[in-house]
Amino acid sequence: MNGSRVLVLNSGSSSVKYQLLDMADGARLASGIVERIGEGPVADHSAALKQVAEELAAQGLGLDSPELAAVGHRVVHGGTRFTEPTLITDEVVEEIEKLVPLAPLHNPANVTGIKVARALRPDLPQVAVFDTAFHATMPEAAARYAIERETADRYGVRRYGFHGTSHAYVSRATAALLGRDVSEVNTIVLHLGNGASASAVRGGVCVDTSMGLTPLEGLVMGTRSGDLDPAAIFHLARVGGMSIDEIDTLLNKRSGLLGLCGDNDMREIGRRMGESDPAAQLAFDVYIHRLRKYVGAYTAVLGRVDAIAFTAGVGENSAAVREAAMRDLPAFGIEVDAVRNAVRGASARLISTEASRVAVAVVPTDEELEIASQTFELVAA
């Protein structure tokens, strides 16, 4: 392998995000997004990736560069089949396609991006990095739902977890911030964006996470409900006369913060709370209550917590969410310093007091770097 550059592609249903990184020093050489695929000049993913190639070529970073070592693809769902970065072959593509029923909104677009990229550079190693892989280490007690085993196994009904590249990166970065080896540190990672998930990471290994079969389970999110009594679905069907598709749309796109107050942007909710808006206050309170429940649960799961790390858009930027989530927890050994918490910054930092037994940190996530690192390591090996 001569080159040290990795192109990271995140192919969505209507967009392709990309970053070109040099793994010699971790430098970002280029990044961008092609949106509105299927509209106007960007007819399909083939046209989108050709546009990516043109944008890179215009910067002297074309796909034909000998410095390009590999392409890393984000794939949302790996099921139980893919639990680590995987060199892409025709067989691997077929297996990812078989997982479409588990991620019907994401895996088809991921596969399309892979096929187009392979056609553009068939000679280049390409690697699939799966959102679910980091959570594959969960013990069966955490991964299993308590339903009939034969039915669960037949249809792949179990807890897979998502945001795995973020949880992997942040757990290691948190240990580095503390100056300790990741194998020595127990961390609760709180990935709080429009999608939100928590994980319990023991010595760098995930032992539990809040998302499940799909990204709907767990924390309150921007538009997703998170945890819900499954009988609510039966009730809405029987009493409300709603179809399965209507309930699906309700829980995934019209619930969470949006469903509670009409906004899914935490900044706007904060502004409305400042104006004493009761709906915004309720949405915030429900969000925080669920978050604190998971912190308490994962403290019990881990037994010893060394650090709690906030990451992603809300986690990195909302001092109010961090303060409320960590408030009145001295019995847990958690104390946040108000001054440190109020400071904004782009680098990893501690916001806990000197007396806090548990380090509380803000750790910006870098999923693209994580994908690039895993891709480069596999290709180099």
Phi, psi and omega in degrees: 000118184270319185277168178233009182261144177232130174265122179259126180241132175238096185268113176261182183294329182229012180207159171229118175262145179217152171217139175249121183239145174260112186284354175294325180222004180076011183289141173272116182269331181197153175204157180178182179213137173251119186248174176056046176294134183097356178242140172056228186290338180264084189290323184203184182294330177298315178295323180295314181288330173294325176293321175301314180300319180293319179296321178291318180298323180296339178260009181074024184234039187301160180295344179273003181296135177293345179283345181281115185269328186192167172242130177252129182249131171282127174236128188291311189239122177253358182057212175267354184283321185244109183240013178201166178305140189227128176294129187279128173231175177301320180295319179296318178300318179297320180292321177296322178296328179293340181271001181306320179301335178278338180215067187294339180272338189247308186302322178301318178292321177300315180296318179300316178299320179297313183298317181292317180296321178294325178291325179289322179225073183295342182274351189263136176299135178231140190233137174262127177243123192260135177300330185275345192298318184299332183271000182293348179276356179303136175295158181303327180299330179270328186276336185277139165268150183274063174238170183309124187300317184298318179292316180300315181291322181297321186251010176067032182273103178200177180268123181254321183079156181219185185058026187299322180295324178292313181297322178296311182297313186292324179296321177289319181294327178293316177300318179297321178299325179276354181072029182234158175288141183300332181293346182261354192245131172259124188229139167260117180259128180244099179269102187244096173234207174296322164265143185222141178208154177240153175217150174254117186241114180258111178058038179086000182244127180289129178244349174193153177208157191277327177284156188236237176303322177229175177284011182278331185285154169108230186293159169292134184237186182301309181233359181257146185289329192073205185308137183206139172302119181301338178292343176298328178293316178298319181297315181294327179286314186282315185269321182271350180066023182275144177280167178301317180296322179294320179292320177304311180297318179302310187285330183265330188239346184232022181240206181061212179301319180300315181293327183282325186221359178090358177229140174247010178260116184298332178294317179292323177297319177299319178297316181292325176297324177296339177260015178062040178280117184292326180293318178295319179296318179297316179301316179297315182296319178296316179303311183290320180302314179296319181297315180295325177300319180289324176299316179296317181296317183284338171296318178292320180298316184280331182083314176227125178249124178265330184207149170238125185243124174266134180211175182074180192308308180285315182300323182277335191243346182258099176296328181294319178295315180298316181297314182293321181292329185256006185291141173055047178238033179298333178294336176272359184079023185246120176222125180260137176275119185299322181291312179298321182294329183283344182286132176261145180190162183263357183248161179296139184204154176271141176238004179276162177284166177296332183276347184295127178287332178256127176286129175249127189228155167252119185232101179304131180280160177212078183294326180294318178296321178297315178297315180298318180296314180295322178296311184296319180297318180293315181294320180295327181286000000 
